[in-house]
Amino acid sequence: MTEPYSVAGDVYDHPSHRGRGGWTWYTGSAGWMYRVALEGVLGLTRRGAFFTVNPCIPSSWPKFTIEWRLAGTTYTIVVENPERRCTGVATVELDGVPADPGAVPLLDDGGGHQVRVCWEPPARYRRRRR
């Protein structure tokens, strides 16, 4: 029972106020919701001169795309999930070249870059190590 376009900082459970929201314009609440969606679900995290994409998504999502602008540079990040998994990034490519999934370099060149994130295949498709 708050504004539908704002994030409630509190939802009350007292019998006379059950379900009502409060602190809807609480400083920082929208920022935290943004971080939950971008970092917690889609898995995009900046780490200094690098970034990672390590999503935790519903298995029903076959694919998603993030258009990310940082300074004058644009990244088109495509995460494909053909095996319908929730987590498990195996490889990342930056402009068609393999990159470290734990440290994709940030390029401040004013251009556009393509990032492809691939999920780890299920165990039945992985080679056994000897």
N, C-alpha and C positions, 0 to 999 in steps of 0.2 A: 504494500500500500504506500508506494513512494513514486516519485517521478520515474517513468520507464526509461528515461535517457540518462540516468545517473546511477552511480554505484553506491549501494548502501553500505555504510561502515558497520552497522548493527542491524540485526533482525531480532525483535523482542519475542520472548516466550512467556512473559507474564500473562495470566489468563485474561486480564482486561485489555491487553495490548498485543496479544498473540498475532504474529505475522506482520506487524507493522515494522517498517524500516526507519532507521534514524541515521543521522550524520551523512545524509545523502550528498552533501557538497564538502565532505571531509577532505581536507587537503591530502592528496596522495592516493586516494582510493582508486581513481581512474588509472593512475600510473601503475599501481600494483596489478590491476586487472589486465592492463596491456602486457606487463611482464609475464604474467601467468600464461596468457595466450601465446605470445611470441616465443618466450624462452621455455616455458614448461611444457606446452603442447607441441608447437611447431619446432622447438629445439634450437632456434637461432640464438647464439650467444657470441657476443664480441669479447675477445680477450686480447687487448692491446692492439698489436699489428696483425692479429689473426682472428678468425672466427671459426665456430663449429656449427654443424647442423646435426643434431641428435634428437629427432622427434620421439614423442611418446603419444601415439595417435590411436584411435579406434581401428581395429583390424578391417573394418568395412571401408576405410578410405583407400582407394586404389592409387591415388596420386594427389599431390597438391603443389602449388607454385607460390613462391614469395617473390615479389618485386621489391628490392631493397635499395634505397638510395642512400649513399654515404658520401657526404661532401658532393663532388661533381661526378662521382662514379656510380653506375647502376649495376646491380647484380640481379640476374634472373635465376632463381634457385628452383630447380625442379626435383621433387622427391617422388620417385616411383615406387609403388608398393605392390607389385604383381602377386606376391605370395601372401598378401593380406596379413602382414605381421604387425605387431604393435611397436616393437623396438628392434634394433639390431643393425645399425649402419655398418656396411662392410667397406665400401669404397666411395670416394668422392673424386670428381673430375672438375677441374677449373679450365674452362675454354678447351675441353677435349684432352687435357693432360692430367694424368693421375696426381692427386694431391693428398696430403696427410689428412685423414678425417678429423684428427684432433687439433689441427692447426692449418686451416686454409688461409693463405696469405691475403691480406687486404691490399688492394692495389689502388692508390690514389692518383689515377691517370686521367680522370675525366671521361673515360670510355664506358663501354658496356661489356659485361662479362657474363658468361653462362656457367652455371654450377649445376652439376648432375650428381644426385645422391642416390646410391644403390643400396638396397637392403641386403643383409647377409642371407644367402640361400638357406633353406631348411637343412637340417643335419643330413637328411638322406641324399642330398646333392653334393655335399662337401666331400673332398678327398680325405682319406684317412692319412694321418702323418705316421711315419714309421720311426 
